[in-house]
């Protein structure tokens, strides 16, 4: 493609995606004749790149981007370095802060906006935030991977033009990567947005008139997964006043059983879905949510914030109408990762109600993705001080309740015993449980299936060749496990038929504790995704961790029990075999020195504390007390009952 000159420095060039604009950028770069291109790497393949490569006009290779294999010199995975370190540093830099401060007046009027802006900028796309371009995380992660591949040598990267080009240029400079930006000539997503908007305006009259009467009685709106947090066993038994409660969900993936609907009906409660997956006449008054997109792509940070402000207003309007129609006094959600719930918090507060959010998964590292906006954050333990950036978040009180899944422990002990008795009746004397972390089918930007496939194959051979062993699994999705293992899944079928393997179905809806109670030991495949392992620790089942991410700052590594952390499943099993099968090592897999950081109560009453808190606030609001006084009053009551350290006034 060019004639190299000895005086020119040889470099590798990386291109996000080959299109007309990036191709022109490549030619212009080549004409500068400052550098000699050794090799061109493409990040994304498309029809044009395949055509050019087949024609022989241009030689290039596709970058083998693999999250599984991308590590820093310090040992930590590159993706987690970006998520837990670099991202937080970027939002504190002058470039971002200066642009954010220009919206100080709007943020003063809408305190939730700051959280919304930061989360929109930094987190992965949520339900309402889908962009054609790479996310902030992906761009930063890509640069860090390239930096490591080039061993810090000068490198060039051509990516699509971006609103935050100055910020990315600055980040790239630290990694010795020079960025060049190709113009976006036409935004097809924006075109589809305007077509949809026009269609909605044309048909909008169908949703203008309310289809139901406004409620008179004040309601607690619970946004939850009723397959996991069931009406009776969770909410009713924990003391929530169900006659004052309306349940809602937002995902068409959640399918309710007849039992769930019967429980809602018999308790004089209510339920409706916001999902397109349901033909629900009840919510037709709600406006359709559009993520604001421009035909002329706004590249300036100020335009980015204005765009996000419009998105915030759209979501705020959506939730305001819903709360007004349902006469909601309290909105409670268990979704900490969606920007939509930040707008919901704004809407319920303006309606003189109270917003609540509940921690479900185990968290210990701060990152912008954890930022929330709520009057009340129900958290497991004092670790909330570590993972929550209270300066960026908009929280009035953090209420320490304990591990909210523990209400289920007493419910599934009998089921777990039946499973264990059934397995042991076939001969096995030792039952191993394995928890895998969530993985993606696209291994470039997150963990792919290969890492856990090798774990499963090891376990398959181990159990198959040892009649004294049995295996219990709780995969995220059994169908995905079958897809990953392919024909080798037949071995699992053989073990299941011989009753030496039990697989918990329903994936995320089934609690890990049920599997842990039935097992002699639990192997948790990750510290980054430690939630299932934490639950098994709280179930008092010996638990070991595999840490391929090298998260040496984790509380598990700081624990006196850090010897129960291993680099591979082979190492983990070797230790289990030596300490639990060939001998009986006392306190193997025990984490007693950090147990209070997982749950300071451990009494099975965490959800009871949550529901009583909601019930008391609802009582005071119904009696006419202002939201501010109700929040302060119930916080003092909680401190008097459970301890001064169980309320964090942020």
N, C-alpha and C positions, 0 to 999 in steps of 0.2 A: 504493500500500500504506500510505502515511502522509501526513500533512500536515506539510510542512516548516516550520520556524520559523526566522526570520532569525538568531536567536542560536545556533542549533545548528551545530556544525562538520560540514561535509560530508566523508564518507569513503567509500571503496570497501570492500566486505566480501567476503571469500573463504571459501568453504565446501569442505571436502575432498570430502564426499559428502552428498547430500540424502537423509536418512531421517527417521523419526519423531522421533528424538532430536535430530538437528541442526536439524530444522524448529522444534522447541520452543525450542531455544537461540536461533534466529534471532528468534522472536517475543519472547522474554524480553529479548534485546538491544535490540530495537526499543522495548520498553516503557520502557526506562531513559530515553529521550528526551534523552540527552546528545549523541548524534551523529545526524546526518541521513544516511541511506544514499543515496549517489548511484547506485551500481550494485552488483549482486551477481554474483560470478563463481563458478562451480562448477568444481572440478578434475575430478571423475569424473561421468560420466553414468550414469543407471540408469532403470529403468522409471518410478519415482515422479517423478523430475525431468522426464522427457519428458512424462509425463501432466500435471503441473502447468503446464509451459510451454505445452503444446497447449491447455489449458483457458483460458489467459489470466489465471489467478488471481494469478500472480506473474511478474514480469519478471526475467530473469537471462540471463547469457551464460556460455558455456563458456570457460574460460581456455585460450588457445592456448599450451600449454606445449611448447616446442621446444628440446631440448638444443642443437641445431645453432646456434640464434640467441641463446642466453643467454650474455652476456658481462658481466664486471665492468668498472668504469671503468678499471682497470689494464690491461685487454686480455685477461686470461686467461679461459677459459671458467668459468662459474659452477660447473659440476659438478666441475671439477678444483680450483677454489678450496676447495670443501668437502672433497674427497677428500684433498688434499695439505696443507691448512693448517688449516681449521676443525675437522675431525674430530680431528686430533692435539691441538689446543688444548682441545677439549671433554673428552677423557679425562684431561687434566692438571688440570682445574678441581677446586676443592674439593668440589663436589657429587658428582662421580663418584668421586674419590679417597676421600672420607669413607665412602661406601657400600662401596667395595671393601675398605677397611681393616677393616671389620667382619667380613670373612671371612679375616682374617690367619691364624687358626689352621688353617683348612681349606687355605689356600694353602701354609702351612708343611708340612703333611702331603702335599699334592699340588702340587708346584711348577708343574706344567703348567696348573693351574687359572687362574692369572693371565692367561696367554696366551689360554686358552679363553674366559674372561669378556670380555676386551677385544675379541677377534675376534668373538664372538657379538653384542656390543653394536654394533660399528661396521661390520662388513663386510656385503656383500650376502648375501642368503640363499643358503646352500649346499644340498647334497643333503639334509642332515638338519635344515635350519632354514628352514622355510617358514611364514610367518605371514600371517594375514588383513590385519593392519594394515600401514601403510607402514613401511619400514625406517628406521633412524636417518638414513641417507644421504638418502633420499627426502624426509623431513620437513625436514631442514636445507637441502637443495637447493631445495625448494619455497619456503621462507621467503626464501632469498637471491634467487630469481627475482622474487618479489613485491616485495621491497625495491627491486630495480632498476627494476621496472616503475613503481612509485609514486615513484621518485626520492627515496626516503628519507622521504616524508611518512608521517604516522601512518596505520596500516592495521590491520585486524582480520582474524584467521583463525580459523575454527571447524574443529577437527579432532577425530577420535575420541579418547576418553580414552586416556592413555598411561602406562605405568609410570614414564617419565622426564619427567613433566610439568614439574617444577621446573627441570630442566636445559634443556628446550626453551623454557620461559618466559624463562629467563635469556638464552638465545641470541637469542630473538625480541626481547627488550628492546634488545639491541645494534643491532638492525636496525629499531627503531621499529615493531615488529609486536607487537600485543597478542593473545595466544592465548586462545581460549575452547574448552573441551573438552565434547563431547557424550558422554553415557553410552552404553556398549555394552550393550544390553539383553539380547542373547543371542548366544552364541558358537557358531555352527554348526560351525566347525572343531573345537571342543572336543567337540561332540556326536559328530561323526564319529570323533574320536580314541577316545572311550570305547566306541563300537560296535565299532571295530576291535580295541581292547584286549580286550574281552569275547570276541570271536570268536577271537582268538589264544589266550586262556587256555583256551577250550573245546577248541580243536584242538591245544593245546600238547603233548599227550602224544606226538604224531607226531614231534616233534623232540627229545624228551628223551634217548633212548638214542643213543649214538654209532654211526655207521654205518661208521666206519673205525677201524683200530687206530692208537694213538698212535705217532708216529715215534720211533725211537731215535736216529738220526743228526741232528745239528744242521743247520738249514737257514737259508739266506739267502732271505728273502722279498722279491721285487722287484715293486713295484706300478707298472706302466708301461703305455705304449701300444705293443704289439708290432708294430703296423703301421708305426710310425715308427721305433722303436728295436728293430730286428729281432734275432732270437735269435742268428744266426751273425755277420752283418756288424757288429753293435754289441757284444753281450755276450760272445760267444765270442772274437771277434777282439781284443777289448779285455782279455782275460785273466780274465774271471770264471769261477770253477770251476762249470760248469753242473751237474755231478752233485750239487753241494751247494746247488743253487738251485731254488726254486719261484717261478714267475711267477704273478701274479694281476692281475685287473683288476676294475673296479667299475662299468663302464658297459655297458649293452646296446647302445649305439650302435657299439661297436667290434666289427667282424666279422673273424674271423681266416681267413686262407686255408689251404688244405690244406698249402701249403709251410711255414707257420708251425708247424703241429701236427707235421709230419714232422721239422722241425728240433728241436723240443722232444724228440721221441721218440728221435731218433738220438743226441742228446747226453745221454740218460738223465736229462733234466731233468723238470720237472713243471709243470703249469698248471691253475688252476681260476679260476672267475669268481664274484664275489660278487653278480652282477647277477640281477635278476628275469628278465632276458631269456634266461637259460640255465636249462634243466631239469637242475640239477646236484645229484645225490643226495649228493654228497660233503659239502656244507656244511649239511645239514639240521639238524645239531646246534646251529647258531648261533641265538641268539635274534633275534626280529624287532625291528628298531629302531623305536621310537616317539618322536617329538618330543613332550616333555611339554607338555600343554596343559590349562588349567583351564576348566571351565564358567563359574565365577565368575572373570572375568579378573583376574589379579593386577596391580594398577597400581603397587604400591610397588616401589622399586628392590631392597629386600631380597628380595621375592618373586621378582623377576626373577632375581637371583643364585641363589636356591634352585632355581628352575625350571631354570636352566642347569646347576646342579650335578647335578640329577637326570639331565639329558641327558648330561652328562659321564660319570656313573656307568654309564648304559645303554650308551654307546659303549665305555667302558672294559671293561665285562663282555664285550661282543661281541668286541673285539679280544683280550682275555685268553684267551677260549676258543679262538679261532682260533690264537693263538701257541702255546698249550699243546698243542693237538692236532697242530699242524704242527711242534712242537719248534723253533720259530724262535729263532735266536740274534741275527739282524740283520733289521731291517725297514727297507727302502729305498723311498721314494716320491718321485715327481716332481710331486706336487700341493701347492703352497704356499698354496692358497686355501681349503682345507676344514678346518673345525674338527674333523672326525672324525679327522684325522691327528694332532691334538694329543692326543686320547684314546689313539690307537694308541701314541704315544710313551710315555705313562704306563704303558700295559699292558706293552710290551716291556721297559721299564726294570725294572718290578717283577718280571719274569721273568728278571732279571739279563742281559737282552740289550741291544742297542744300537740306537737309532733314528737314521735318516739321512734327510735330505731334500735334494733337488737342485734348484738353480735352473735352469729351462729358458729362460724369457723374459728379455729385457733389462729391468732395473730400475735406476732411479736416484733416485727420490723416495721419502722415507719416508711411510708411511701405515699405519694400524692393520691394514689388510687383509694386509700383508706379514708380520705377526708370526707366528712359528712356534715350535714346541717340538721340539727334537731334540738328540741328543748331537753329531751332525755335520751341519753345513750346507755342502754343496758349492756353492761360488759361483764365478762367472766371473772376478772380479777384485776389487781393493781397493775398488771401488764399493760393496761390501757394507757397508762402514762408513757409507755415506751413506744407503742405503735401508732398512737394518735397525735398528730400535729395540732394541738389545741389552738395555736395562733392562727393557723390557716382555716381550721374548722370553725363552725358556728354552733357551739354546744353550751347549754346552760348548766346541766348537771350530768355527770357520769355516775350511774348507779351500779355498784358491784353486786351482782346477784348470784354468781356461781355459774357453772356449766349448764346451759339451758336444756340440753338433751337429757339431763339426768333423771327427769320425771319418768322416762321410759325404762329405766333400769329395773324397777320392780315388776314392770309389765312383762318383760321378755325373759326373765330368769327361768320361768317354767318352760317356755318354748325352747330356750337354749339347753336346758337339762334333757328335754325329750330328744333333741337332735344329738346331743352327746351320748345318751344311752343307746340310741339307735346305731350310731357309728361304732361304739365300743362293743356292741353285741356281735359285730362281724369280725372281731379279733384285734383291731388296732388298740394299742396301749397308750399312744401319744398323739395328740391332735395339734397340728400346726395351722395357724391362721395367717393369711397374707393379705395386706391392704395395699393396693396400687394407688398411685397419684393419678389425677386427671391427665390425659394426654390428648394431643391433637393429631388429626390425620395429616396435617401439614407440618412436617418436622423442622421447617426452616425457622419459624418464629416462636415455637414452643416445643416442649418435649413431645417427641413422636413415640410411636408404639414400640420401636426397636428395643429401647431400654428395658421395658417391662416384659417384652416377649422373651428375652433371655432368662428373666427371673422365672417366668411361668414354665419354660422348658426345663429349667433346673428342677423346679418343684415336681413337675410331671414325672421325670425320671426318678427322682428321689422316692416319691410315694409308690410309684409303680413297682420299684425293685425292693421295697421293704414293707412286708405285710404288717409290721407292727406300727406303721405310721398311717395317719389319715390327714386330710387337708380340708380346710374351710376357707372359702373365698367370698369376698363381697366386692365384686368389680363395679366400677362406675356404671358401665353398661355391659351386660352379658353379650348382647348382639355384637358390640364392638370387639369384645374379647374373641368371639368366634371368628370375626372377620380377620383379626390380626394373626391368630394362630392357624387359620385355614384348616388343612387336612389334619394337622397335629392336634386339633381340638378333639379328635376322635378318642385320644387317650383319656381326656377328661370324661368323655361319655362312658368309657369303659370303667373308670374309677367311680363315677356316679352310680352306674348300674350295680357295681359291687359294693356300693354304700361305703366306700372309703374316701369319698369326696362329696362335700355339700356346698352348693353355690347359692348364696342369698340372691334372690331376684329383686326386681324393682330398683336396682342401682341406688341412686341418691335418696330414694324414699325410705330405704331400710337403714336403720341405725347400725353403725359398726359395733356397738356394745353387744348386740345380740350374738354376733359372731365371736366376739372376744370372750364372753361368758362361757361359751361352749368349748373353748380351746385351752390348751396347756400353755401356749406361748403365742405371741403376736409378733409378726415381722412387718413393720411399717416401711414402705419403700422410699420414704422421703422425709426430710426434716422441713423442707420448704412447705410441703403439704402434710403437716403433722396432725391434722384434726382427728383422723381416725385413730392414730396412735395415742393421742391424748385421751380420747374416750376409753380406749382399752386400759390405759393406766388408771383412770378413775374407776374402772370396773375391777381393779386390783388383779388384772391378768398380767403376768410377766411380759414385758414389751421391749423389743429391741428395734433400733432404727438403722436404715441404710442411708448414708449421706453421700451422694455423688456430687452434690452441689458445693461441698466444703464450706458450709455456713458455720465457721468456727466462732462467730459471735453469738450464736444461738444459746439460749438458756440451757439447752440440752448438753451442749459442749462444755458449758461452764459448770454443769452439775458434777457432783462426786460420782455419779453413775455414768459418766461419759464413756466409760469402758464398754457400754452396751450400744455404742454407735460403730458401725462397720462400713467399709468401703464397698462391699459387694455382698450379694446374697450367699455366696459360697463361704465367705468369712463369717457371716452371721450364723449360718447353719453349723459351721464347725464349732463355734463357741457354744451354741445351744446343745449340740450333741455331747460335747465334753462336760458341760456344767449341769445339764438337766436330765440327760439320758444315761450317760456312763457314770455319773455321780450326781449328788444332790447339793448344789451350791446354794447356800442360804442367800435370800434376797436377790437372786439373779433376776435381772430385768425390772428391778424396783427403782422408783424415782422419788423416794420419800423426801429428799432434801429440797425439791422444787415443787412439791405437790401443792403448796399454798398459792403458787403462781399460776397453777392450772385451775384451781377452784378452792378458795379459802373456806368454803362451807362443807362440801361433800356430804350433803344430807338428803339429796334427792328432791329438794324444795326450790330450786332456782326458778322454775317457771311459776311456782306458787308466789314467789316474791314479785315477779314481774306482773302477774295478774292482779295481785292485791294492790300493787302500786297504781295500776291503771284504774282499778275499781274505785280506790279512794279519791283519785283525782277527778274521776267522773262524778262521784258523789258531790264533791265540793263545787264543781262547775255547775251542776244541776241546781245546787242550793243558791247559786248567784254569786259565788266568790269569783274574783277576777283570776285570769290565768296566772298572773305573776304571783298573787298571794297563794293560790292553790299549789303552785310549784314549790314555793318556799315552805309552806306548811307541811306538805307530805314529805319533803326532803328531811325536815327536822324529825318527823315521826319515824322515818326509816332509820335515821342515825340513832335515835333513842332505842330502837328495838334491836338493830343489827350491828351497831358500832359506828363511831364517828368516822372511821377510816373507810366506811363503805359508801360514802357519798363524796365525790370530787366536784367541788364547785369551781368550774373553769373560768 
